[in-house]
Amino acid sequence: MLTVSEQKVKPDQNVSLQPYIQLENVSVSYRLPTERIGTFKEYAIRTLQRRVKIQNFWALTDVNLQVNKGEVFGLIGNNGAGKSTMLKVISKVLKPTKGRVVVFGKIAPLLELGAGFHPELSGRENVFLNGALLGYSRQEMEAVFDEIVEFSELGQFINAPVRTYSSGMYARLGFSVATAHVPEILILDEVLSVGDEAFQRKCNLRMKNFQQSGATVLMVSHALDMMEGMCDRIAWIDHGSIQKVGAPHEVISAYRGDNI
């Protein structure tokens, strides 16, 4: 398995023609109560008495999308548009209500940096814990441990309990662990804004290295200028439906024009 420090292999010229992620008429519905219920006990009592009124909210509606191998693909849209729901469906965290999702590769989802970190364990111990949750063996994590510490810039704090970390330190370690190996498919949900400006540049450079290595990257961000510079194509989603797919500049221009 490649690590980010190993020599990068230039993708094949025809690699972009190979579909890696396909969404076919995908819809996702959430069942939501129509009124606010203060406690779980009250909700349980009302449910037993059949006094809870439920409505269906469609977070995604008949979405058709293809992401090609080796492509950096971006999703943009307002808050609540359905971007994160789409990433969860692709990552198999959610099952679509209708339609199907086909994925041709192993997914490394970064939907939440540091998910699975134990606050009482040290940064060192959490590196191996989080690596295991991502599907890597202890031997594989030992091979990249020094690189993780160096990239995260934690130094001696790697031996301190994670509960003592600042939010920036926590996020830097989470990103460093999750991107220590070159994945087949990397899914990012608003995670490239971690740390200070210098660390963000390191994150962006790592994403470019992944792209050069042939990894497929699907990302969500509100940083439109960054998305325009990094992505091969972008999809604009609004109210659960795809509005436009194409070249980053064209899609972002259309999105900005609609949101003036």
C-alpha positions as CSV (number, residue, x, y, z in Angstrom):
1,M,0.0,0.0,0.0
2,L,1.4,3.4,-0.9
3,T,2.1,6.0,1.7
4,V,2.1,9.7,1.0
5,S,5.9,9.8,1.2
6,E,6.4,7.2,-1.5
7,Q,6.9,8.0,-5.2
8,K,3.8,9.1,-6.9
9,V,2.7,7.3,-10.1
10,K,1.2,9.4,-12.9
11,P,-2.3,8.3,-13.7
12,D,-3.0,6.7,-17.0
13,Q,-4.2,9.2,-19.7
14,N,-7.5,7.2,-20.1
15,V,-8.2,6.8,-16.4
16,S,-10.7,9.7,-16.3
17,L,-13.0,7.6,-18.5
18,Q,-13.4,4.9,-15.9
19,P,-16.4,5.4,-13.6
20,Y,-15.6,4.9,-9.9
21,I,-18.8,6.2,-8.3
22,Q,-22.2,6.1,-9.8
23,L,-25.5,7.3,-8.4
24,E,-28.6,6.2,-10.2
25,N,-31.9,7.9,-9.4
26,V,-30.9,8.2,-5.7
27,S,-33.4,9.6,-3.3
28,V,-33.1,9.9,0.5
29,S,-36.1,10.6,2.8
30,Y,-36.0,11.4,6.5
31,R,-39.0,11.0,8.7
32,L,-39.3,14.0,11.0
33,P,-41.8,15.0,13.7
34,T,-43.9,18.0,12.8
35,E,-43.6,19.5,16.3
36,R,-40.8,19.9,18.8
37,I,-40.7,17.2,21.5
38,G,-38.6,18.1,24.5
39,T,-37.5,14.7,25.9
40,F,-37.1,11.2,24.7
41,K,-39.6,10.1,27.4
42,E,-42.2,12.4,26.0
43,Y,-41.5,11.2,22.5
44,A,-41.8,7.5,23.6
45,I,-45.2,8.2,25.3
46,R,-46.6,10.1,22.3
47,T,-45.4,7.3,20.0
48,L,-47.2,4.7,22.1
49,Q,-50.3,6.8,22.1
50,R,-49.9,7.4,18.3
51,R,-49.9,11.2,18.9
52,V,-46.6,11.9,17.0
53,K,-47.2,13.5,13.6
54,I,-44.5,12.6,11.1
55,Q,-43.7,14.1,7.7
56,N,-41.2,12.9,5.1
57,F,-38.4,15.3,4.2
58,W,-36.6,14.5,0.9
59,A,-32.9,15.3,1.4
60,L,-32.1,14.0,-2.1
61,T,-34.4,13.6,-5.1
62,D,-33.6,11.5,-8.2
63,V,-29.9,12.2,-8.2
64,N,-27.9,10.9,-11.1
65,L,-24.1,11.4,-10.9
66,Q,-20.9,9.8,-12.1
67,V,-17.4,10.4,-10.7
68,N,-14.5,9.1,-12.7
69,K,-11.4,7.4,-11.5
70,G,-8.5,9.8,-10.7
71,E,-10.9,12.7,-10.7
72,V,-11.1,15.4,-8.0
73,F,-14.9,16.1,-7.9
74,G,-16.5,18.8,-5.8
75,L,-20.0,19.4,-4.4
76,I,-21.2,22.9,-3.7
77,G,-24.5,24.3,-2.5
78,N,-26.1,26.1,0.4
79,N,-26.4,24.7,3.9
80,G,-29.0,22.0,3.9
81,A,-28.9,21.4,0.2
82,G,-28.1,17.7,0.5
83,K,-24.3,17.6,0.1
84,S,-23.4,15.8,3.3
85,T,-26.3,13.4,2.8
86,M,-24.9,12.5,-0.6
87,L,-21.5,11.8,0.9
88,K,-23.0,9.6,3.6
89,V,-24.9,7.6,1.0
90,I,-21.8,7.1,-1.1
91,S,-19.8,6.1,2.1
92,K,-22.6,3.6,2.9
93,V,-23.3,5.4,6.2
94,L,-26.9,5.9,4.9
95,K,-28.9,3.7,2.7
96,P,-30.8,5.4,-0.1
97,T,-34.6,5.3,0.1
98,K,-34.8,4.9,-3.7
99,G,-32.2,4.2,-6.4
100,R,-28.8,2.7,-6.0
101,V,-25.1,3.6,-5.5
102,V,-22.3,1.7,-7.2
103,V,-18.7,2.2,-5.9
104,F,-15.7,0.6,-7.6
105,G,-13.0,0.9,-4.9
106,K,-12.3,1.2,-1.2
107,I,-13.5,4.4,0.4
108,A,-11.7,6.4,3.0
109,P,-14.4,8.8,4.3
110,L,-13.4,12.0,6.3
111,L,-16.9,13.0,7.2
112,E,-15.7,14.0,10.7
113,L,-12.0,14.4,11.6
114,G,-11.0,12.4,14.6
115,A,-14.2,10.3,14.7
116,G,-13.5,7.5,17.1
117,F,-10.7,9.3,19.1
118,H,-10.8,8.4,22.8
119,P,-10.2,11.5,24.9
120,E,-8.5,9.7,27.7
121,L,-6.0,8.0,25.4
122,S,-2.8,9.7,24.2
123,G,-2.4,11.0,20.7
124,R,-0.1,8.0,20.0
125,E,-2.6,5.5,21.1
126,N,-5.4,7.2,19.1
127,V,-3.3,7.0,16.0
128,F,-3.5,3.2,16.1
129,L,-7.1,3.2,17.3
130,N,-8.2,5.5,14.5
131,G,-6.1,3.6,11.9
132,A,-7.8,0.4,12.9
133,L,-11.2,2.0,12.4
134,L,-10.1,3.1,8.9
135,G,-9.2,-0.5,8.1
136,Y,-5.4,-0.4,8.5
137,S,-3.3,-2.9,10.5
138,R,-1.0,-2.0,13.3
139,Q,2.0,-2.8,11.1
140,E,0.7,-0.4,8.4
141,M,0.2,2.4,11.0
142,E,3.6,1.8,12.5
143,A,5.1,2.3,9.0
144,V,3.7,5.8,8.8
145,F,3.6,6.8,12.5
146,D,6.6,9.2,12.3
147,E,5.2,10.8,9.2
148,I,1.8,11.3,11.0
149,V,3.5,13.0,13.9
150,E,5.6,15.2,11.7
151,F,2.7,16.2,9.4
152,S,0.4,17.0,12.4
153,E,3.1,19.2,14.0
154,L,2.2,17.8,17.4
155,G,5.8,16.9,18.5
156,Q,6.0,15.8,22.1
157,F,2.2,16.4,22.5
158,I,1.7,13.1,20.7
159,N,2.1,11.4,24.1
160,A,-0.4,13.6,25.9
161,P,-4.1,12.7,26.3
162,V,-6.3,13.9,23.5
163,R,-8.6,15.6,26.0
164,T,-5.8,18.2,26.6
165,Y,-5.6,19.1,22.8
166,S,-7.0,22.3,21.4
167,S,-9.6,21.9,18.6
168,G,-6.8,22.7,16.1
169,M,-4.5,20.0,17.4
170,Y,-7.4,17.5,17.4
171,A,-8.2,18.3,13.8
172,R,-4.6,18.2,12.6
173,L,-4.1,14.7,14.1
174,G,-7.4,13.5,12.6
175,F,-6.5,14.7,9.2
176,S,-2.9,13.3,9.4
177,V,-4.1,9.9,10.4
178,A,-6.9,9.7,7.8
179,T,-4.6,10.7,5.0
180,A,-1.5,8.8,6.0
181,H,-2.1,6.3,3.2
182,V,-3.1,7.0,-0.4
183,P,-6.7,5.8,-0.7
184,E,-8.6,4.6,-3.8
185,I,-11.4,6.9,-3.0
186,L,-11.2,9.8,-0.5
187,I,-14.3,11.6,0.6
188,L,-13.9,15.0,2.4
189,D,-16.7,16.9,4.1
190,E,-15.5,20.4,5.0
191,V,-12.2,19.2,6.4
192,L,-9.6,21.2,4.5
193,S,-10.1,24.2,6.7
194,V,-8.4,22.7,9.7
195,G,-5.6,24.5,11.5
196,D,-3.9,27.7,10.4
197,E,-3.2,29.0,6.9
198,A,0.2,27.2,6.7
199,F,-1.3,23.8,7.7
200,Q,-4.2,24.4,5.2
201,R,-1.6,24.7,2.4
202,K,0.0,21.4,3.5
203,C,-3.5,19.8,3.4
204,N,-4.1,21.2,-0.1
205,L,-0.7,19.9,-1.3
206,R,-1.4,16.5,0.1
207,M,-4.7,16.4,-1.9
208,K,-2.8,17.3,-5.1
209,N,-0.4,14.5,-4.4
210,F,-3.3,12.1,-4.0
211,Q,-4.6,13.3,-7.4
212,Q,-1.3,12.7,-9.1
213,S,-1.2,9.2,-7.6
214,G,-4.5,8.3,-9.3
215,A,-6.7,8.6,-6.2
216,T,-10.3,9.6,-6.7
217,V,-11.4,12.5,-4.4
218,L,-14.9,13.6,-3.7
219,M,-15.1,16.8,-1.6
220,V,-17.5,19.3,-0.1
221,S,-16.5,22.8,0.8
222,H,-17.8,26.4,1.0
223,A,-14.3,27.7,0.0
224,L,-15.2,28.2,-3.6
225,D,-11.9,29.6,-4.7
226,M,-10.1,26.6,-3.3
227,M,-12.6,24.3,-5.0
228,E,-12.1,26.0,-8.3
229,G,-8.4,25.5,-8.1
230,M,-8.4,21.9,-7.0
231,C,-11.4,20.2,-8.7
232,D,-11.6,18.8,-12.2
233,R,-15.4,19.0,-12.2
234,I,-18.0,20.4,-9.8
235,A,-21.7,19.7,-9.2
236,W,-24.1,22.3,-7.7
237,I,-26.8,20.8,-5.6
238,D,-29.8,22.7,-4.3
239,H,-32.8,21.3,-2.3
240,G,-31.7,17.8,-2.9
241,S,-31.4,18.0,-6.7
242,I,-28.4,18.5,-9.0
243,Q,-28.7,21.9,-10.7
244,K,-25.5,21.9,-12.8
245,V,-22.4,19.7,-13.4
246,G,-19.4,20.8,-15.3
247,A,-16.2,22.8,-15.3
248,P,-15.5,24.4,-11.9
249,H,-15.6,28.0,-13.2
250,E,-18.9,27.6,-15.0
251,V,-20.7,25.8,-12.1
252,I,-19.4,28.2,-9.5
253,S,-20.3,31.2,-11.6
254,A,-23.8,29.9,-12.0
255,Y,-24.1,29.2,-8.3
256,R,-22.8,32.6,-7.3
257,G,-25.2,34.3,-9.8
258,D,-28.1,32.5,-8.2
259,N,-27.0,33.5,-4.7
260,I,-26.5,37.2,-5.3
